[in-house]
Amino acid sequence: MKPWITYTLIRVGIFAAVFALLYGVFAITPWLSALIAAVLGFTVSYLFFRRQRDAALASLAAKPTSAVSDEEAEG
């Protein structure tokens, strides 16, 4: 699986779990649950998933920036 997909799924999973816990169990309003889940999801993924984040960034940086070659762009 591509590294950026793995990292995205981890972040979405953290967000969904925290949101479900806050909204479902503690009955916090949806917008506040989403805000807290987003902040916690970012923090947890930043602190604990550095290897996955670096792999995702490396795979995205390795992609070519354009499908047009230099010769086609000039002429």
Beta strands, then each sheet from edge to edge (+ up, - down):
end
